[in-house]
Amino acid sequence: MAAYETSRAAPFGAISIFRFVQFASETGSKFAAWNDARVTRNALGKLSDRELDDIGLCRGDVDLIGR
């Protein structure tokens, strides 16, 4: 019975390109999360104390939620 090896080395530069794409993807995800938190903080910051109390928050919780 004969065995045939089917694995081969990655093309030149493939690993570097993969790492760059992975870095760009992670950076985009982090930016999106930061922007979502920023939008949430701004929206909650515009609410009155009464409106915040209606949803169970106080003014000091706005910064904690945005993190």
PDB file of N, CA, C and O in Angstrom, chain B, residues numbered from 101:
ATOM      1  N   MET B 101       0.844  -1.161   0.000  1.00  0.00           N
ATOM      2  CA  MET B 101       0.000   0.000   0.000  1.00  0.00           C
ATOM      3  C   MET B 101       0.897   1.234   0.000  1.00  0.00           C
ATOM      4  O   MET B 101       1.825   1.336   0.803  1.00  0.00           O
ATOM      5  N   ALA B 102       0.624   2.144  -0.880  1.00  0.00           N
ATOM      6  CA  ALA B 102       1.455   3.340  -1.026  1.00  0.00           C
ATOM      7  C   ALA B 102       0.758   4.532  -0.389  1.00  0.00           C
ATOM      8  O   ALA B 102      -0.468   4.644  -0.418  1.00  0.00           O
ATOM      9  N   ALA B 103       1.548   5.404   0.178  1.00  0.00           N
ATOM     10  CA  ALA B 103       1.025   6.633   0.772  1.00  0.00           C
ATOM     11  C   ALA B 103       1.480   7.805  -0.083  1.00  0.00           C
ATOM     12  O   ALA B 103       2.622   7.846  -0.540  1.00  0.00           O
ATOM     13  N   TYR B 104       0.598   8.738  -0.290  1.00  0.00           N
ATOM     14  CA  TYR B 104       0.924   9.898  -1.117  1.00  0.00           C
ATOM     15  C   TYR B 104       0.751  11.155  -0.278  1.00  0.00           C
ATOM     16  O   TYR B 104      -0.323  11.387   0.277  1.00  0.00           O
ATOM     17  N   GLU B 105       1.775  11.952  -0.181  1.00  0.00           N
ATOM     18  CA  GLU B 105       1.755  13.186   0.625  1.00  0.00           C
ATOM     19  C   GLU B 105       1.120  14.299  -0.199  1.00  0.00           C
ATOM     20  O   GLU B 105       1.608  14.625  -1.281  1.00  0.00           O
ATOM     21  N   THR B 106       0.045  14.877   0.298  1.00  0.00           N
ATOM     22  CA  THR B 106      -0.665  15.906  -0.463  1.00  0.00           C
ATOM     23  C   THR B 106      -0.458  17.307   0.091  1.00  0.00           C
ATOM     24  O   THR B 106      -0.955  18.270  -0.492  1.00  0.00           O
ATOM     25  N   SER B 107       0.251  17.447   1.182  1.00  0.00           N
ATOM     26  CA  SER B 107       0.453  18.778   1.746  1.00  0.00           C
ATOM     27  C   SER B 107       1.623  19.463   1.050  1.00  0.00           C
ATOM     28  O   SER B 107       2.574  18.812   0.617  1.00  0.00           O
ATOM     29  N   ARG B 108       1.538  20.771   0.954  1.00  0.00           N
ATOM     30  CA  ARG B 108       2.631  21.533   0.360  1.00  0.00           C
ATOM     31  C   ARG B 108       2.733  22.877   1.076  1.00  0.00           C
ATOM     32  O   ARG B 108       1.814  23.285   1.784  1.00  0.00           O
ATOM     33  N   ALA B 109       3.823  23.535   0.889  1.00  0.00           N
ATOM     34  CA  ALA B 109       4.078  24.805   1.573  1.00  0.00           C
ATOM     35  C   ALA B 109       3.168  25.898   1.012  1.00  0.00           C
ATOM     36  O   ALA B 109       2.749  25.855  -0.144  1.00  0.00           O
ATOM     37  N   ALA B 110       2.884  26.862   1.855  1.00  0.00           N
ATOM     38  CA  ALA B 110       2.075  28.001   1.424  1.00  0.00           C
ATOM     39  C   ALA B 110       2.873  28.849   0.439  1.00  0.00           C
ATOM     40  O   ALA B 110       4.098  28.926   0.532  1.00  0.00           O
ATOM     41  N   PRO B 111       2.178  29.488  -0.506  1.00  0.00           N
ATOM     42  CA  PRO B 111       2.881  30.340  -1.465  1.00  0.00           C
ATOM     43  C   PRO B 111       3.611  31.485  -0.766  1.00  0.00           C
ATOM     44  O   PRO B 111       3.263  31.864   0.352  1.00  0.00           O
ATOM     45  N   PHE B 112       4.614  32.024  -1.429  1.00  0.00           N
ATOM     46  CA  PHE B 112       5.422  33.091  -0.863  1.00  0.00           C
ATOM     47  C   PHE B 112       4.546  34.295  -0.539  1.00  0.00           C
ATOM     48  O   PHE B 112       3.819  34.786  -1.403  1.00  0.00           O
ATOM     49  N   GLY B 113       4.613  34.771   0.694  1.00  0.00           N
ATOM     50  CA  GLY B 113       3.875  35.948   1.121  1.00  0.00           C
ATOM     51  C   GLY B 113       2.466  35.675   1.609  1.00  0.00           C
ATOM     52  O   GLY B 113       1.801  36.599   2.077  1.00  0.00           O
ATOM     53  N   ALA B 114       1.987  34.455   1.519  1.00  0.00           N
ATOM     54  CA  ALA B 114       0.614  34.150   1.912  1.00  0.00           C
ATOM     55  C   ALA B 114       0.392  34.383   3.408  1.00  0.00           C
ATOM     56  O   ALA B 114      -0.659  34.885   3.807  1.00  0.00           O
ATOM     57  N   ILE B 115       1.350  34.029   4.216  1.00  0.00           N
ATOM     58  CA  ILE B 115       1.227  34.203   5.659  1.00  0.00           C
ATOM     59  C   ILE B 115       1.182  35.689   6.010  1.00  0.00           C
ATOM     60  O   ILE B 115       0.389  36.110   6.853  1.00  0.00           O
ATOM     61  N   SER B 116       2.034  36.478   5.361  1.00  0.00           N
ATOM     62  CA  SER B 116       2.058  37.920   5.621  1.00  0.00           C
ATOM     63  C   SER B 116       0.750  38.573   5.214  1.00  0.00           C
ATOM     64  O   SER B 116       0.233  39.434   5.927  1.00  0.00           O
ATOM     65  N   ILE B 117       0.214  38.170   4.075  1.00  0.00           N
ATOM     66  CA  ILE B 117      -1.062  38.724   3.612  1.00  0.00           C
ATOM     67  C   ILE B 117      -2.178  38.323   4.561  1.00  0.00           C
ATOM     68  O   ILE B 117      -3.035  39.141   4.892  1.00  0.00           O
ATOM     69  N   PHE B 118      -2.176  37.065   5.004  1.00  0.00           N
ATOM     70  CA  PHE B 118      -3.188  36.607   5.957  1.00  0.00           C
ATOM     71  C   PHE B 118      -3.125  37.408   7.246  1.00  0.00           C
ATOM     72  O   PHE B 118      -4.163  37.811   7.770  1.00  0.00           O
ATOM     73  N   ARG B 119      -1.936  37.646   7.764  1.00  0.00           N
ATOM     74  CA  ARG B 119      -1.802  38.408   9.010  1.00  0.00           C
ATOM     75  C   ARG B 119      -2.242  39.854   8.835  1.00  0.00           C
ATOM     76  O   ARG B 119      -2.832  40.435   9.746  1.00  0.00           O
ATOM     77  N   PHE B 120      -1.961  40.446   7.664  1.00  0.00           N
ATOM     78  CA  PHE B 120      -2.402  41.818   7.405  1.00  0.00           C
ATOM     79  C   PHE B 120      -3.925  41.895   7.341  1.00  0.00           C
ATOM     80  O   PHE B 120      -4.525  42.804   7.914  1.00  0.00           O
ATOM     81  N   VAL B 121      -4.547  40.951   6.653  1.00  0.00           N
ATOM     82  CA  VAL B 121      -6.006  40.933   6.552  1.00  0.00           C
ATOM     83  C   VAL B 121      -6.623  40.703   7.921  1.00  0.00           C
ATOM     84  O   VAL B 121      -7.636  41.319   8.253  1.00  0.00           O
ATOM     85  N   GLN B 122      -6.036  39.836   8.709  1.00  0.00           N
ATOM     86  CA  GLN B 122      -6.530  39.579  10.061  1.00  0.00           C
ATOM     87  C   GLN B 122      -6.406  40.835  10.922  1.00  0.00           C
ATOM     88  O   GLN B 122      -7.326  41.161  11.672  1.00  0.00           O
ATOM     89  N   PHE B 123      -5.285  41.538  10.823  1.00  0.00           N
ATOM     90  CA  PHE B 123      -5.088  42.775  11.565  1.00  0.00           C
ATOM     91  C   PHE B 123      -6.111  43.824  11.149  1.00  0.00           C
ATOM     92  O   PHE B 123      -6.694  44.496  12.000  1.00  0.00           O
ATOM     93  N   ALA B 124      -6.331  43.967   9.851  1.00  0.00           N
ATOM     94  CA  ALA B 124      -7.295  44.947   9.352  1.00  0.00           C
ATOM     95  C   ALA B 124      -8.707  44.603   9.827  1.00  0.00           C
ATOM     96  O   ALA B 124      -9.477  45.496  10.180  1.00  0.00           O
ATOM     97  N   SER B 125      -9.041  43.337   9.836  1.00  0.00           N
ATOM     98  CA  SER B 125     -10.360  42.900  10.292  1.00  0.00           C
ATOM     99  C   SER B 125     -10.553  43.192  11.777  1.00  0.00           C
ATOM    100  O   SER B 125     -11.604  43.687  12.185  1.00  0.00           O
ATOM    101  N   GLU B 126      -9.539  42.885  12.583  1.00  0.00           N
ATOM    102  CA  GLU B 126      -9.618  43.154  14.024  1.00  0.00           C
ATOM    103  C   GLU B 126      -9.715  44.652  14.289  1.00  0.00           C
ATOM    104  O   GLU B 126     -10.467  45.081  15.164  1.00  0.00           O
ATOM    105  N   THR B 127      -8.961  45.446  13.539  1.00  0.00           N
ATOM    106  CA  THR B 127      -9.005  46.897  13.708  1.00  0.00           C
ATOM    107  C   THR B 127     -10.388  47.427  13.362  1.00  0.00           C
ATOM    108  O   THR B 127     -10.920  48.283  14.069  1.00  0.00           O
ATOM    109  N   GLY B 128     -10.972  46.927  12.287  1.00  0.00           N
ATOM    110  CA  GLY B 128     -12.325  47.337  11.906  1.00  0.00           C
ATOM    111  C   GLY B 128     -13.352  46.954  12.947  1.00  0.00           C
ATOM    112  O   GLY B 128     -14.266  47.730  13.229  1.00  0.00           O
ATOM    113  N   SER B 129     -13.219  45.778  13.520  1.00  0.00           N
ATOM    114  CA  SER B 129     -14.149  45.336  14.560  1.00  0.00           C
ATOM    115  C   SER B 129     -14.031  46.191  15.814  1.00  0.00           C
ATOM    116  O   SER B 129     -15.035  46.544  16.432  1.00  0.00           O
ATOM    117  N   LYS B 130     -12.790  46.521  16.187  1.00  0.00           N
ATOM    118  CA  LYS B 130     -12.589  47.367  17.368  1.00  0.00           C
ATOM    119  C   LYS B 130     -13.139  48.771  17.142  1.00  0.00           C
ATOM    120  O   LYS B 130     -13.714  49.369  18.051  1.00  0.00           O
ATOM    121  N   PHE B 131     -12.964  49.294  15.936  1.00  0.00           N
ATOM    122  CA  PHE B 131     -13.493  50.613  15.621  1.00  0.00           C
ATOM    123  C   PHE B 131     -15.018  50.602  15.662  1.00  0.00           C
ATOM    124  O   PHE B 131     -15.629  51.541  16.173  1.00  0.00           O
ATOM    125  N   ALA B 132     -15.638  49.552  15.130  1.00  0.00           N
ATOM    126  CA  ALA B 132     -17.096  49.456  15.148  1.00  0.00           C
ATOM    127  C   ALA B 132     -17.619  49.383  16.584  1.00  0.00           C
ATOM    128  O   ALA B 132     -18.624  50.016  16.907  1.00  0.00           O
ATOM    129  N   ALA B 133     -16.954  48.623  17.439  1.00  0.00           N
ATOM    130  CA  ALA B 133     -17.370  48.521  18.842  1.00  0.00           C
ATOM    131  C   ALA B 133     -17.216  49.864  19.551  1.00  0.00           C
ATOM    132  O   ALA B 133     -18.083  50.259  20.331  1.00  0.00           O
ATOM    133  N   TRP B 134     -16.110  50.568  19.282  1.00  0.00           N
ATOM    134  CA  TRP B 134     -15.902  51.876  19.882  1.00  0.00           C
ATOM    135  C   TRP B 134     -16.981  52.858  19.426  1.00  0.00           C
ATOM    136  O   TRP B 134     -17.500  53.632  20.230  1.00  0.00           O
ATOM    137  N   ASN B 135     -17.315  52.824  18.145  1.00  0.00           N
ATOM    138  CA  ASN B 135     -18.323  53.736  17.614  1.00  0.00           C
ATOM    139  C   ASN B 135     -19.701  53.428  18.191  1.00  0.00           C
ATOM    140  O   ASN B 135     -20.456  54.350  18.498  1.00  0.00           O
ATOM    141  N   ASP B 136     -20.042  52.145  18.345  1.00  0.00           N
ATOM    142  CA  ASP B 136     -21.315  51.775  18.959  1.00  0.00           C
ATOM    143  C   ASP B 136     -21.405  52.288  20.391  1.00  0.00           C
ATOM    144  O   ASP B 136     -22.449  52.791  20.808  1.00  0.00           O
ATOM    145  N   ALA B 137     -20.319  52.163  21.140  1.00  0.00           N
ATOM    146  CA  ALA B 137     -20.305  52.652  22.520  1.00  0.00           C
ATOM    147  C   ALA B 137     -20.438  54.173  22.551  1.00  0.00           C
ATOM    148  O   ALA B 137     -21.117  54.723  23.419  1.00  0.00           O
ATOM    149  N   ARG B 138     -19.796  54.845  21.614  1.00  0.00           N
ATOM    150  CA  ARG B 138     -19.874  56.304  21.549  1.00  0.00           C
ATOM    151  C   ARG B 138     -21.296  56.761  21.249  1.00  0.00           C
ATOM    152  O   ARG B 138     -21.790  57.699  21.873  1.00  0.00           O
ATOM    153  N   VAL B 139     -21.953  56.112  20.306  1.00  0.00           N
ATOM    154  CA  VAL B 139     -23.330  56.462  19.951  1.00  0.00           C
ATOM    155  C   VAL B 139     -24.257  56.212  21.137  1.00  0.00           C
ATOM    156  O   VAL B 139     -25.146  57.016  21.416  1.00  0.00           O
ATOM    157  N   THR B 140     -24.047  55.097  21.833  1.00  0.00           N
ATOM    158  CA  THR B 140     -24.869  54.779  23.006  1.00  0.00           C
ATOM    159  C   THR B 140     -24.689  55.819  24.101  1.00  0.00           C
ATOM    160  O   THR B 140     -25.666  56.276  24.693  1.00  0.00           O
ATOM    161  N   ARG B 141     -23.425  56.201  24.377  1.00  0.00           N
ATOM    162  CA  ARG B 141     -23.177  57.226  25.401  1.00  0.00           C
ATOM    163  C   ARG B 141     -23.843  58.542  25.033  1.00  0.00           C
ATOM    164  O   ARG B 141     -24.437  59.200  25.887  1.00  0.00           O
ATOM    165  N   ASN B 142     -23.746  58.930  23.763  1.00  0.00           N
ATOM    166  CA  ASN B 142     -24.354  60.190  23.341  1.00  0.00           C
ATOM    167  C   ASN B 142     -25.871  60.149  23.468  1.00  0.00           C
ATOM    168  O   ASN B 142     -26.482  61.126  23.900  1.00  0.00           O
ATOM    169  N   ALA B 143     -26.483  59.032  23.096  1.00  0.00           N
ATOM    170  CA  ALA B 143     -27.938  58.911  23.191  1.00  0.00           C
ATOM    171  C   ALA B 143     -28.397  58.939  24.642  1.00  0.00           C
ATOM    172  O   ALA B 143     -29.372  59.611  24.979  1.00  0.00           O
ATOM    173  N   LEU B 144     -27.690  58.204  25.500  1.00  0.00           N
ATOM    174  CA  LEU B 144     -28.072  58.201  26.918  1.00  0.00           C
ATOM    175  C   LEU B 144     -27.784  59.542  27.572  1.00  0.00           C
ATOM    176  O   LEU B 144     -28.505  59.958  28.478  1.00  0.00           O
ATOM    177  N   GLY B 145     -26.738  60.222  27.122  1.00  0.00           N
ATOM    178  CA  GLY B 145     -26.407  61.523  27.686  1.00  0.00           C
ATOM    179  C   GLY B 145     -27.448  62.585  27.393  1.00  0.00           C
ATOM    180  O   GLY B 145     -27.549  63.568  28.128  1.00  0.00           O
ATOM    181  N   LYS B 146     -28.222  62.407  26.338  1.00  0.00           N
ATOM    182  CA  LYS B 146     -29.264  63.374  25.969  1.00  0.00           C
ATOM    183  C   LYS B 146     -30.558  63.173  26.745  1.00  0.00           C
ATOM    184  O   LYS B 146     -31.438  64.033  26.728  1.00  0.00           O
ATOM    185  N   LEU B 147     -30.673  62.024  27.432  1.00  0.00           N
ATOM    186  CA  LEU B 147     -31.887  61.761  28.197  1.00  0.00           C
ATOM    187  C   LEU B 147     -31.884  62.544  29.501  1.00  0.00           C
ATOM    188  O   LEU B 147     -30.831  62.847  30.061  1.00  0.00           O
ATOM    189  N   SER B 148     -33.074  62.862  29.968  1.00  0.00           N
ATOM    190  CA  SER B 148     -33.195  63.555  31.253  1.00  0.00           C
ATOM    191  C   SER B 148     -33.017  62.547  32.388  1.00  0.00           C
ATOM    192  O   SER B 148     -33.034  61.336  32.168  1.00  0.00           O
ATOM    193  N   ASP B 149     -32.845  63.065  33.604  1.00  0.00           N
ATOM    194  CA  ASP B 149     -32.703  62.179  34.764  1.00  0.00           C
ATOM    195  C   ASP B 149     -33.954  61.323  34.955  1.00  0.00           C
ATOM    196  O   ASP B 149     -33.864  60.161  35.353  1.00  0.00           O
ATOM    197  N   ARG B 150     -35.110  61.899  34.671  1.00  0.00           N
ATOM    198  CA  ARG B 150     -36.373  61.165  34.803  1.00  0.00           C
ATOM    199  C   ARG B 150     -36.436  60.014  33.797  1.00  0.00           C
ATOM    200  O   ARG B 150     -36.856  58.908  34.137  1.00  0.00           O
ATOM    201  N   GLU B 151     -36.020  60.278  32.570  1.00  0.00           N
ATOM    202  CA  GLU B 151     -36.034  59.232  31.548  1.00  0.00           C
ATOM    203  C   GLU B 151     -35.027  58.128  31.873  1.00  0.00           C
ATOM    204  O   GLU B 151     -35.303  56.948  31.660  1.00  0.00           O
ATOM    205  N   LEU B 152     -33.875  58.511  32.381  1.00  0.00           N
ATOM    206  CA  LEU B 152     -32.890  57.507  32.795  1.00  0.00           C
ATOM    207  C   LEU B 152     -33.427  56.663  33.944  1.00  0.00           C
ATOM    208  O   LEU B 152     -33.209  55.452  33.986  1.00  0.00           O
ATOM    209  N   ASP B 153     -34.130  57.304  34.875  1.00  0.00           N
ATOM    210  CA  ASP B 153     -34.707  56.576  35.999  1.00  0.00           C
ATOM    211  C   ASP B 153     -35.769  55.590  35.512  1.00  0.00           C
ATOM    212  O   ASP B 153     -35.914  54.508  36.081  1.00  0.00           O
ATOM    213  N   ASP B 154     -36.506  55.951  34.471  1.00  0.00           N
ATOM    214  CA  ASP B 154     -37.522  55.056  33.911  1.00  0.00           C
ATOM    215  C   ASP B 154     -36.909  53.769  33.377  1.00  0.00           C
ATOM    216  O   ASP B 154     -37.543  52.716  33.448  1.00  0.00           O
ATOM    217  N   ILE B 155     -35.710  53.825  32.852  1.00  0.00           N
ATOM    218  CA  ILE B 155     -35.080  52.616  32.332  1.00  0.00           C
ATOM    219  C   ILE B 155     -34.116  51.985  33.337  1.00  0.00           C
ATOM    220  O   ILE B 155     -33.390  51.049  33.003  1.00  0.00           O
ATOM    221  N   GLY B 156     -34.113  52.498  34.560  1.00  0.00           N
ATOM    222  CA  GLY B 156     -33.339  51.887  35.634  1.00  0.00           C
ATOM    223  C   GLY B 156     -31.890  52.299  35.680  1.00  0.00           C
ATOM    224  O   GLY B 156     -31.049  51.547  36.172  1.00  0.00           O
ATOM    225  N   LEU B 157     -31.578  53.481  35.177  1.00  0.00           N
ATOM    226  CA  LEU B 157     -30.200  53.971  35.192  1.00  0.00           C
ATOM    227  C   LEU B 157     -30.124  55.301  35.908  1.00  0.00           C
ATOM    228  O   LEU B 157     -31.130  55.989  36.086  1.00  0.00           O
ATOM    229  N   CYS B 158     -28.917  55.652  36.316  1.00  0.00           N
ATOM    230  CA  CYS B 158     -28.678  56.989  36.841  1.00  0.00           C
ATOM    231  C   CYS B 158     -27.598  57.633  35.962  1.00  0.00           C
ATOM    232  O   CYS B 158     -26.983  56.968  35.129  1.00  0.00           O
ATOM    233  N   ARG B 159     -27.384  58.913  36.158  1.00  0.00           N
ATOM    234  CA  ARG B 159     -26.443  59.656  35.312  1.00  0.00           C
ATOM    235  C   ARG B 159     -25.034  59.046  35.364  1.00  0.00           C
ATOM    236  O   ARG B 159     -24.320  59.067  34.361  1.00  0.00           O
ATOM    237  N   GLY B 160     -24.639  58.518  36.489  1.00  0.00           N
ATOM    238  CA  GLY B 160     -23.311  57.916  36.619  1.00  0.00           C
ATOM    239  C   GLY B 160     -23.143  56.599  35.877  1.00  0.00           C
ATOM    240  O   GLY B 160     -22.019  56.176  35.607  1.00  0.00           O
ATOM    241  N   ASP B 161     -24.254  55.947  35.545  1.00  0.00           N
ATOM    242  CA  ASP B 161     -24.178  54.669  34.832  1.00  0.00           C
ATOM    243  C   ASP B 161     -23.906  54.834  33.341  1.00  0.00           C
ATOM    244  O   ASP B 161     -23.518  53.875  32.673  1.00  0.00           O
ATOM    245  N   VAL B 162     -24.105  56.032  32.817  1.00  0.00           N
ATOM    246  CA  VAL B 162     -23.953  56.251  31.380  1.00  0.00           C
ATOM    247  C   VAL B 162     -22.519  55.951  30.937  1.00  0.00           C
ATOM    248  O   VAL B 162     -22.322  55.293  29.916  1.00  0.00           O
ATOM    249  N   ASP B 163     -21.533  56.412  31.673  1.00  0.00           N
ATOM    250  CA  ASP B 163     -20.138  56.166  31.310  1.00  0.00           C
ATOM    251  C   ASP B 163     -19.772  54.686  31.425  1.00  0.00           C
ATOM    252  O   ASP B 163     -18.976  54.178  30.635  1.00  0.00           O
ATOM    253  N   LEU B 164     -20.352  53.997  32.409  1.00  0.00           N
ATOM    254  CA  LEU B 164     -20.051  52.579  32.588  1.00  0.00           C
ATOM    255  C   LEU B 164     -20.621  51.736  31.452  1.00  0.00           C
ATOM    256  O   LEU B 164     -20.003  50.762  31.022  1.00  0.00           O
ATOM    257  N   ILE B 165     -21.796  52.114  30.972  1.00  0.00           N
ATOM    258  CA  ILE B 165     -22.439  51.349  29.899  1.00  0.00           C
ATOM    259  C   ILE B 165     -21.675  51.525  28.608  1.00  0.00           C
ATOM    260  O   ILE B 165     -21.584  50.590  27.812  1.00  0.00           O
ATOM    261  N   GLY B 166     -21.129  52.697  28.383  1.00  0.00           N
ATOM    262  CA  GLY B 166     -20.418  52.970  27.150  1.00  0.00           C
ATOM    263  C   GLY B 166     -19.066  52.311  27.042  1.00  0.00           C
ATOM    264  O   GLY B 166     -18.461  52.344  25.970  1.00  0.00           O
ATOM    265  N   ARG B 167     -18.577  51.724  28.083  1.00  0.00           N
ATOM    266  CA  ARG B 167     -17.243  51.107  28.039  1.00  0.00           C
ATOM    267  C   ARG B 167     -17.269  49.727  27.471  1.00  0.00           C
ATOM    268  O   ARG B 167     -16.226  49.080  27.370  1.00  0.00           O
TER     269      ARG B 167
END
